[in-house]
Amino acid sequence: MADPSGFPAAFAAAWATRDGSAIGALFTEDADFVNVVGLWWRQRADIARAHDYALKSFFAETYLRPGVIRVRQLGTDHAVVHCRFQMTGQLALDGSRAGDRQTVMSFVLERQDGGWLAVSAHNTDVVPGAETYLFGDEFGPVDYRNG
């Protein structure tokens, strides 16, 4: 892709293939990826393998749709891209369809000969009405503004 703003669409298109190597191809060999629960994959092969497993199991029927995108150029060869995604179709543990999810993904991109590749990605779930997480008797989202 010629412009970093196209990266979220490329990520969603790779997701739709259900092939983890298509996701991996968007990353440099030594890239990092932190998922929504803090799993940290540190190489393209690990990123591809983890996504291949998910896309063939609990994400097998998902659709990932990019929403708002913000690009911040860090010189001519690097950029940070944030994108809000909506995901539908995740399978629950019992095989039923889970509810829709919203996430914000951050990508740090580097211009390569063939276009832009991610050197880092971080995925964060959007939890409506929450400010942070609290670990007490249970771990879950909380909003201190509403007691």
N, C-alpha and C positions, 0 to 999 in steps of 0.2 A: 504494500500500500504506500502511496506517495505522501500521505498526510497522516499524522498521528490521530486525528479525529476519527479516522476510519477503523481504528483498532477495536473498539467495542463491537462494531458490526462484524468484523472478522472473527472475533471471539465467539459471538453468537452463532455465526455460520459454522465454525468448527465444532461447536457444541452440538449443532443439529446433525452432524455426520455420525454421532454416537461412536466416534473413533478417537481415543485418547491421543493417538499420534498426531491428529489434526490440531488438537489443543497444543501439544508439545511443540509443534512446528512454529508456533507463534512466539516462542521463548528462546533465549540464548542458551547455550549448553550449560552454563553455570548459573542459571536463573534461580530465583527464590519465589515460592508461592506459599502464602499463609491463607488457609481456608477459614470459614466462619467459626469453627470451633478451636482454632489455633494449631491445627496440624500444619507442619512446616516442611514443605518439600524443597530440596536444595539443588536439584539438577533437572534438566529438561526430561531425562528419562523417568525420573521419579514423578514429575508433574504429569507426564503422559500416562504412566502406569496408574496413578491414583484416579485420574479422570476417566481412563478407560474402564476401570472397575465400576465407578459410580454411574457412568453413562450407559453401562450395560446392565445395571441392577436398579437401584432406587431412583435414578434419574433417567431411566430408559424411555419414559413417556413425557419428559419435560420439554417445555418450550421456553427459551430464554429471550426476552425482548429488551433491547437497550432503550433507555429513556434519556433523561437529561445528561449531557456530556459537557465536561469542562476540560480544556486543554491549557496547560501552562508550559510554554517553551522554556527550556533551560539551556539556552544557546541554540546553535544550529543542529546539533546532533543528539540532543536529549530532550525529553518532554515527560511531564506527568499528566496522566489522563485519569479523570474520575468519571465514573458512569453509574447512574442508578439503573439497575436491572429489575425486571419483574420476571419471576419464574413461576410457571404453572405446571401441574401434572406430576409432581413428586409423589412417589408411592410411599405409603405409611408402612409400618412394620407388619401389619396384618394384610397388606396387599391392596387396601383401599386407597383412594386418591386423597392426598393431604391437601391442606389449604394452600393458597397462593402465597408466595414469599416475595419480599422486596429486599434487595441488597444494594450496597454501594461498593463498587470495586475501584481500587486504585492501581494503576499500572505505571511503572517507570519504564519508559521506552528509550531505546537507543537506535539511531539510524545506522543501518548496515547497508552493504552493497545492494541487497535485494529489497530494501524497504525498512520498515520499523519493526523491531522485535522487543519483547518485554525482557527486562533484566530482573524485574520484581513485580509481584502482584499481591494484593491483599484484599480479601473479600470480607465484608462486614454485613451481618443481617441488620435490617432496619426493624426495630421493635416499636411500633406505635405506642405513644403514651409513656415511654420509659426514658429515664435519664442515664441509667447505668445498670450494672448487675450487682447483686448482693449475694454473698455466700454465707448462709446461716444454717438453719435446719434444712433448707433446700436452696439450690442455686437457681436464681431467676431474675428477670428484669424488675426494676423498681423505679418509682418516681417519687423523689423526696418532696416535691412541691405539693403532692396530694396526700401526704402522710401515709 
